[in-house]
């Protein structure tokens, strides 16, 4: 947290609430502080700080009881040993539901609406939520740029279905390119995918003149396999381009006008890698059972609160579950409770000083996380002490399926 967090602003004679944030905590143990308050000890995954966390008194009206620190306490190996002894994923899922909030050392807890107490240095949180109940349960990408995109609804004959996903960017891995050879090499690296987030690789190519910028989003090309369903039963439904094929196709698709910009001394061209991840099936089903369905886009990612069509990137955590060679996610939330949202052309990198398109005031319209697939009612937590959690308040949505030049 910032050193300025020690100062509580006063406006018109009234003290404002201290700034709060959300983050993932790798649990190392449990204990008590000097005031005999129950604490969770661990390391912040976004900053690497070793901290202690307490829960402040709850004054909300939510129907489900809040999980207190004592409900998370578990010995090392207490949960993971049981998981290793079970023969099927379904049995493990059912057992985890019964474990509720328990999280053993090595697991991860999401800390919500937190600030650092000035006198004690202890982090004071409004809510805790179990994410990874043991080290190998699931993965938490703790500080990435995420956009929760508008949902896509499709109809094939009498069948109607919705798709949902989020786009994750890694601006710290951006590369500046000055020639077609450098562009192709950077694209091949980006299309190989992110190390920590497994999904459908995507590149964001940005061209700027120092004042204005334009971007092109381009996911790894795929096409339907014409051999699927024939004599060879091992043929996949879709064929995926190799990173080299994808790089060549990107350059060819952008045409001669785009190629003419490469190496222009008055312009800067960057390649930012990203990945599209799908929402987990159980979390997706929970949305579809609600009246608003997947259209109730998470307010924390909207440029305009009441318009789900355009969403922005902001620093977030995302909870990922392995499915084959890829991952799906069950929860995502901005790290800030007043998140700055960035248009793709304005995302900051080491080479480009971006600027937020809008700063969401989430105090009144809190961005809630999607319920973790293994969560119990005691885990389903409001991100604000005064707002009841409702899974229909959050959604994950589908990412672009074709390159989208931005105006």
Secondary structure, DSSP 8 states (H G I E B T S, - for coil): --GGGG---EETTEE-----EEEEEEEEEEEE-TT--EEEEEEETTT--EEEEEE-------SS----HHHH---TTTTHHHHHH-SSHHHHHHHHHHHTT---TTSEEEEEEEEE-TTT--EEESEEEEEESSTTS-EEEEEEEEEE---EEEEETTEEEEE-EEEEE-GGG-EEE-SHHHHHHHHHHHHT--SS--SEEEEEEEEE-SS-EEEEEEE--EEE-TTTTSS-TT--SEEE--HHHHHHHHHHHTHHHHHTTTT-TT-EEEEEEEEEEEE-HHHHHHHHTSSSGGGS--GGGEEETTEEEEE-BEEEEEEEEEETTEEEEEEEEESBTT-EEB-GGG---SS-----SEE--TTTS-------TT--TTT---SSTTS---GGG---B---SS-EE--
